[in-house]
Amino acid sequence: MPAEHYLGVTVYEDDDRKVPFCNTDYYIDSIAFCLGGRVAENMFRKDFTSGASADLEQATKEAFHLVSKLGMGNDSIENRVYLNTENYPMFSEKAVNIINDEVNKVVKKSFERATKILEVNTDILEAIVAALVENRIMSETELDAIWQNVVASRTSTN
């Protein structure tokens, strides 16, 4: 997809997808993926731009789904599924606070996961940024070549 004047565009699937049979770590990684751009801004700019706001919104939606629909929050609370439909209006102020606290914990944990991944792979990120600054866009093949070159240089220096 053309990125025009953006440094990158992430497209998310509809929320009406089937839920895979996965554990909490799967979802933390998925949310960390959403937060990658925001984490990179924090690491390299020490600031946030509006560019990653859609990513933060998607991460929050996924965390909300994880907590309220799948009942997979922090182990310190009882696992439960929160229903809030026309037939089951159950979001009391107390429930909203519990859900929001858990969503915040999930997003924070995912942010930390994304930070660790980017810290370990800063060399790959810098190579991708350099290629994007030069060419403004890259294909999957070009991205794969950058990845392979950086990984190869890692193994040759060890």
C-alpha positions as CSV (number, residue, x, y, z in Angstrom):
1,M,0.0,0.0,0.0
2,P,1.5,3.4,-0.9
3,A,2.6,5.3,2.2
4,E,2.8,8.7,0.5
5,H,4.2,11.2,3.0
6,Y,3.9,8.8,5.9
7,L,6.8,6.8,7.2
8,G,4.6,3.7,7.4
9,V,1.0,2.5,7.4
10,T,-0.4,-0.4,9.3
11,V,-3.7,-1.9,8.3
12,Y,-5.6,-4.0,10.8
13,E,-8.2,-6.7,10.2
14,D,-11.8,-6.4,11.3
15,D,-12.7,-7.1,14.9
16,D,-15.2,-9.7,13.7
17,R,-12.5,-12.3,13.2
18,K,-12.6,-15.7,14.8
19,V,-10.7,-15.8,18.0
20,P,-7.7,-18.2,17.8
21,F,-7.1,-20.7,20.6
22,C,-4.1,-18.8,22.1
23,N,-2.7,-17.9,25.5
24,T,-2.2,-14.5,27.0
25,D,1.4,-14.2,25.6
26,Y,0.0,-14.5,22.1
27,Y,-2.2,-11.5,22.7
28,I,0.6,-9.5,24.5
29,D,2.8,-10.0,21.4
30,S,-0.1,-9.0,19.1
31,I,-0.7,-5.8,21.1
32,A,3.1,-5.2,21.2
33,F,3.1,-5.4,17.4
34,C,0.5,-2.6,17.4
35,L,2.6,-0.5,19.6
36,G,5.9,-0.9,17.7
37,G,5.7,2.5,16.0
38,R,4.8,4.3,19.2
39,V,7.6,2.5,21.0
40,A,10.1,3.5,18.3
41,E,9.0,7.1,18.6
42,N,9.6,6.9,22.3
43,M,13.0,5.3,21.9
44,F,14.4,7.5,19.1
45,R,12.4,10.8,19.3
46,K,11.7,10.8,23.1
47,D,8.4,12.2,22.0
48,F,5.1,11.0,20.5
49,T,3.5,12.1,17.3
50,S,0.0,11.7,16.1
51,G,1.2,9.2,13.5
52,A,1.1,6.3,15.9
53,S,-2.3,7.2,17.4
54,A,-4.2,4.7,15.3
55,D,-1.8,2.0,16.5
56,L,-2.5,3.0,20.2
57,E,-6.2,2.9,19.5
58,Q,-5.9,-0.6,18.0
59,A,-3.7,-1.8,20.9
60,T,-6.3,-0.5,23.4
61,K,-9.1,-2.2,21.5
62,E,-7.3,-5.5,21.5
63,A,-6.5,-5.2,25.2
64,F,-10.1,-4.4,26.0
65,H,-11.2,-7.5,24.0
66,L,-8.6,-9.6,25.9
67,V,-9.9,-8.4,29.3
68,S,-13.6,-8.0,28.8
69,K,-14.5,-10.6,26.2
70,L,-11.9,-13.3,26.8
71,G,-11.5,-12.9,30.6
72,M,-7.7,-12.9,30.3
73,G,-6.5,-10.1,32.5
74,N,-3.9,-9.9,35.2
75,D,-3.6,-13.0,37.4
76,S,-4.3,-10.8,40.5
77,I,-8.0,-10.6,39.7
78,E,-10.6,-13.2,39.2
79,N,-10.9,-14.2,35.6
80,R,-14.3,-13.2,34.3
81,V,-15.9,-12.2,31.1
82,Y,-17.7,-8.8,31.1
83,L,-20.9,-8.6,29.1
84,N,-22.2,-5.3,28.0
85,T,-24.9,-5.9,25.4
86,E,-28.5,-4.8,25.1
87,N,-29.5,-8.0,26.8
88,Y,-26.8,-7.9,29.5
89,P,-26.0,-4.3,30.5
90,M,-23.5,-5.1,33.2
91,F,-20.8,-2.4,33.0
92,S,-21.2,-0.7,36.4
93,E,-18.8,2.1,37.3
94,K,-16.9,-0.5,39.4
95,A,-16.7,-2.9,36.5
96,V,-15.5,-0.1,34.2
97,N,-12.7,0.8,36.6
98,I,-11.6,-2.8,36.9
99,I,-11.6,-3.3,33.1
100,N,-9.8,0.0,32.5
101,D,-7.1,-0.9,35.1
102,E,-6.6,-4.3,33.5
103,V,-6.5,-2.8,30.0
104,N,-3.9,-0.3,31.2
105,K,-1.8,-3.2,32.6
106,V,-2.1,-5.2,29.4
107,V,-1.1,-2.2,27.3
108,K,1.8,-1.4,29.6
109,K,3.1,-5.0,29.5
110,S,2.8,-5.0,25.7
111,F,4.6,-1.7,25.5
112,E,7.4,-3.1,27.6
113,R,7.5,-6.2,25.3
114,A,7.8,-4.1,22.2
115,T,10.5,-2.0,23.8
116,K,12.6,-5.1,24.6
117,I,12.2,-6.4,21.0
118,L,13.2,-3.1,19.5
119,E,16.1,-2.7,21.9
120,V,17.5,-6.1,20.8
121,N,16.9,-5.3,17.2
122,T,18.0,-1.6,17.0
123,D,20.5,-2.4,14.2
124,I,17.7,-3.9,12.0
125,L,15.5,-0.9,12.8
126,E,18.2,1.6,11.9
127,A,18.9,-0.2,8.6
128,I,15.2,-0.2,7.7
129,V,15.0,3.5,8.6
130,A,18.0,4.3,6.4
131,A,16.5,2.5,3.5
132,L,13.2,4.2,3.9
133,V,14.8,7.6,4.1
134,E,16.7,6.9,0.9
135,N,13.9,5.2,-1.1
136,R,10.7,6.3,0.8
137,I,9.2,2.9,0.2
138,M,10.3,-0.7,0.1
139,S,9.1,-4.1,-1.0
140,E,8.8,-7.2,1.0
141,T,11.9,-8.5,-0.9
142,E,13.9,-5.4,0.0
143,L,12.8,-5.7,3.7
144,D,13.8,-9.3,3.8
145,A,17.2,-8.5,2.2
146,I,17.9,-5.9,4.9
147,W,16.8,-8.3,7.6
148,Q,19.1,-11.1,6.2
149,N,22.1,-8.7,5.8
150,V,21.8,-7.4,9.4
151,V,21.4,-10.9,10.9
152,A,24.3,-12.1,8.8
153,S,26.5,-9.3,10.0
154,R,25.5,-10.1,13.6
155,T,26.7,-13.7,13.3
156,S,29.9,-12.7,11.5
157,T,30.9,-10.4,14.4
158,N,30.2,-12.9,17.1
